[in-house]
């Protein structure tokens, strides 16, 4: 594939330590880092595959051929009553709803919100799973929701500008005459 997918998985519930243990159960040492504290989501721990070297099997089981990269986990406490909201940012080559659904099957007592956006803001959306119910939405390419999520996941705030004529976001590389 010629793009990357930025992902945000939010997991929340009532027991801070229990959720933290759950998250740590599917993290592994980041193979791209020498720092033992750098972790990444390990899809093998969520959905095992019989032949780890087999890209076709990984694609069939996970929906992607490669494991997650560039993982960052943020533990936060908030809400009333107090609940643990955990943000896990990670990169993949495509969306991973199979991974999120597998986590929700393991722990159906938790709330899951999975958001994704490619590195060109053309494909984005969300999947929410709570108490066994799923809700999915695909955002409009380069629409307002997509651009807001793009900013959060990619941290690039100057890549797109709003075309006032069409109400759509366009690449900031386009000239002033192109967007009127």
N, C-alpha and C positions, 0 to 999 in steps of 0.2 A: 504494500500500500504506500501511497505517496504522501500521507499525512499522519499526524499523531493525534491521539485523543487524550485530552485532559479530563480527569475524573475527580469527582468529590463524592465520597460516601459518608453520610452522617448516620451514626448509630446512637440511639438514645434509649434510656430506660431509667429505672429507679435506683439501682444498686451500682454505685460508682466502681467499687473494686471488682465486682462480678463482670461488669462490662469491660473493664480494662483487661482482666484475665482472658475474656473471650477474644478481644482484639489481638492480644499478644499470642493467642494460640494459633493464629494464621499469619503471623509475621515471621520472617527469617532474616538472617544477616544479608545485607545488600551485597550481591556479588560484584557490584561495580565500585565498592568502597573498601578501603583498608580499615576504616573505623568500625570496631565491633558494635558501637552504639547505633550505627546506621542500619535501619531495618527497611524491608520492603514487604508488600503483600505477597504471600506465596500461594499461588493458585493451586499448587500440588497439595497443600494442606487443606484446602477447601473442597476441591473435587480431584481426588486422586486419578491418575491415568495409569494404565497397565504398562505402557512402554513410553517412558518420559521423552525419549528421543524422537518419537513419532509425531511430527507436526500435524498430520491429518487427525490423529486421535485427540490431540490438544484442541484443535479447531472444533472438532465435533463435541467435545466435552465442555470446553470453556467458551467457545465462540471467538477465540483468538489463538494465534500460534505461539505467542511469547508470553512469559510471565510479566507481571507489573514491574515498572521501574520508577525511579524518582519519587519514592513514597515519603510522605510527611504525615505524622500522626499528631493531632492536637487534642488534648483532653481538656474539656471545659465543664464547669458546673454552672447551672443556671435554671431559671424557670421557677414557677410556683405550682405545686410543690417542687422542691429542688429535684432536678433530674440531671443526669450526666449526658451532655451532648458531646459527642466525639466526632471530630472531622478527620477524615483520612483522604489526603490528596495523593493521586498517583497517575502515572501515564501508562497508556497501552496503545496498540496499533488500531484498535477499534473499541466499540462499546462492549461491556461485559455484564449484561443483565443476568446471564446464567450463573455467574459467580455470586451476584447479590442475592438471587433467588435461593441459591444453595445455602448461603449464610442464614437467610430468613427461615429456611426449613430447619436448620440446626437450632436456631433460637427464635421461635415464633413469638416469644414474649417481648421482643424488642421492636423498636420503631426504626425503619430504614428509609433513608432518602438518598437516592443515587442520581447525581447529575453529571452530564458529560457534554463536552464541546470540543470540536476539532480545532486544529491550529489555524484554520482559515475562517472560522465562525460560519461555516456553511451547514454544519450538522450538529444539532444540540437537542437536549431534552432531559426528561427526568422520569424516574420510576420510584414510586412510593409504595412501601409494603408495611402494613400495620395490621396485627391481629389476623393474619391470613388473607387480607384483602389487598389487591394490587391496583394501582392507578398509574397509567403511563401517559405521557404527553411529549410529542415532538415539537420543538420550537420552530418558528419561522426562520429560514436561513437569513442570517444577518439582521434579524428582527431585534426589537429592544431586549426581550428576555435573553436571546442568544448573546448579544453584545455585553450585557451585564455579567452573564456567566463567563464569557470569554475573558473579561477583565479580571474576574476573581481567579480563574484557573491558570491563565497565561501571564497575568501581570503586565500586559502590554496595552497601555491606555491610549496610544496615539495611532493605532493601526487603522481605525475606521472613523469616518465622519458622517454626519447625518446629511443626506441630500434633501434639502428643504422642499424641492419640487415633488419628489416621490414619497418622502417620508421614510425612506429606506437608508440603511447604512451602507456605505461603499468604502472601498479601500482608500486610505489616505494618500496612496500613491497616484490616484487618478487626479488629473489636472483640474483646476478651477473651471475651465471651459467645459469639461466633460460632465460636471455635476451642476452646471448652470449657475 
